[in-house]
């Protein structure tokens, strides 16, 4: 078991001897890269394709009440809609936090780094909630006008979250 220290999307090149900060080659993308501490005298950087990662961070940037207010609907608790709103809220919090973490942002888990990130997280949660019963990329609709495409991770949401742009270059 290891504690993941960083999940940068760029190739890890070492640790700065003065500041102790991780250094990356921003010209070489590395998807699914995990950096964890290994102690000992013979530490190497290795690529492995085996193992399991359990993500245990619990982000609480938005609440179910925030989502319901944003959606402008009335949902009673308990109900299937409230359960889905809870799942959408939790999924959006974790997903948006992780995407920012992958872009080298170091945010707190309990406080959103800004209103822009809060809005991006709310917009993503709303898209998850609205996609109930939909097929692929369209919202469920029973209208002769057809179905609108689902807008979940739109350029606006990406802009508000500051992804996929890295925090430092």
Beta strands, then each sheet from edge to edge (+ up, - down):
strand 1: 4-6
strand 2: 10-15
strand 3: 22-29
strand 4: 35-36
sheet 1: 1+ 4-
sheet 2: 2+ 3-
end
